[in-house]
Amino acid sequence: MQYRADSAHNAPPDPEVMITLQPGESLQSAAARSGHDLSMPCGGQGRCGKCRVRFAENAPAPEGREGHFFSEAQLEAGWRLACTPRSAKEANVFLPPEVLVSSPHQIMMAGRGSQAHKTAPRVSKAFLSMNTPTADDSESDLLRIERAWHAAHPDRRKESLHVSLPLLQTLGARLRSQSFSGTAVVREGELLDFEEGDTADALYAVAFDLGTTTLAAALLDMRSGAVLASAAEMNPLITWGDDVISRITAAAGNSDTLKAMQAALLKKIARMLEAMAGEAGIALQHIYEIAFAGNTTMEHLLCGVDPAPLGQVPFVSAFSRSHRYAARHFGLPVHSEAECHVFPVIGGFVGGDTVAALLATDFDAGDGIRLLMDAGTNGELVLAHGDRLWAASTAAGPAFEGARISRGMRAARGAVEGVLFRENTVSLAVIGGGVPRGICGSGLIDLCGEMLRTGVLDKSGCMCSPEDGAPFPKSRLRYDRQGGVEFVLYSSESGDITVTQQDIRELQLGTAALRAGMTLLLRTAGLSPEDLDVLFIAGGFGSYIRMEHACRIGLIPEGLAPERVCIAGNAALSGVKWASVSTEACALADSLARRVMHIDLSTVPDFAETFVLATLFPDTEPDTL
Ligand code: FES
């Protein structure tokens, strides 16, 4: 992370995209017609103020909350919300990069355990060169293949091959046209294909981590487990909201929307498959296994299952065990007999991505009292003590991903990801190094930590009152248009980037949800935060935060030595990668999901009191600059 004084960010801004809006057309439709998906963080409810676009001409009259989100000057300049329903005249409209789903973004791909695990693939291949039948050797085609298969795989002599009816109907002709030689593809005793030529070395699997915000994937050699290519994209479901509740609300009881969401997701997955195959120089039909791990909602939407019951008490998922479907049911461009393996979920909102993170961190195999925390849009926690496992989810809110923050944004180009008060100025680390456009979760934590460190913020989360002539950094405080206090992070002629008191409250609530969740989960096991031996922080977010400030705001329990905090990176992707090439990992994932006891924190005694107490930042003595 490279910090620069706020006056030194002078790279040219990223170019905006311009589209033409037809009379009566919605901005979303006009953008889609031009090949762009718009990010709609609040699902187009007009609540977040993030879908900002600028009319070059014919700007319609401001409506709804546009007067709240934009200054007079901005309204005058044509700024409006893309989600406001209106009938506008024909106009050219500029779409800034932060409103485009496709704009470059920072996605954590590396994770703990990426390399360490052994493979045990479900699918095997062998090139078989067989004798043609004669009067003395007239056994059936399938037995002939089976005999050659056993010769190639002596360890599988007990395995009888079976075959699907469609393959059986064409097998004889294929054997003869290939002069009884070719590559047998076998999955757990089932002959999937008899490919022309020797393709025994071409045996691939793909692993997908379906995050709420991002999709990350890896293409692997099933025999060695080596990663041949990887891909990362924004989750296209952002168009229906940036948190799972917005998406559940959009899909609940609405089969057309549910189908549209599944189609958008599968289309993106297909594109990622094609991109990875192209990068690795492999044929898509040599991909035989795709493993998916996502939070519970994402797995429902992938499968086209109505997630409505997840949106209301008692938050019941449609499935909990892992399940397998033919990839052709999803229309994915891989081998026609490839299977999709969808990870098991633990319960409620604790989904397959958490199970995958447990796999990657060998969570079950470690010693001592271990806690895994994934601080995404929803916070997931898993505790291990002895041979027992407990899990819970907390409504951490999307502040850690820059959402519901007035100038918040995802960890994309232009996002402030680090803040340092030094030499009487604010130094910023900006993703991509250019002009700051907003602040992402790690930047907000850094700022909050710096404000606590210097006494700009007290332990209750209140900013000081602005005072004339106050020294730095209090000199950066001022009153906003509504009379609230805000901190000026970055000033420029095109507008300031500020962090408001309400933004601090959002972060405080998210942190409190995780702190309270940890305390209550530990209490359920008869433990307290001081008993913790290891804290794993999973998810991309954990890899970008400064430990010092994560402790200062209470995200990491007080007194936990830094060497006992383990940054696990994208552990979910690491876990699902392992499962894509190992039957043992799949079995372990199922067993872990079954063993973890899911706790609904809202039913734990003292939930409300613990949460309220956790909203206070830990005691820290402000120090000097
Ligand atoms: S205000 Fe338009 S998507 Fe939130």
Boltz pocket constraint, residues with backbone or C-beta under 6 A from the ligand:
constraints:
  - pocket:
      binder: B
      contacts: [[A, 39], [A, 40], [A, 41], [A, 42], [A, 43], [A, 44], [A, 45], [A, 46], [A, 47], [A, 48], [A, 49], [A, 50], [A, 51], [A, 81], [A, 82], [A, 83], [A, 84]]
      max_distance: 6.0
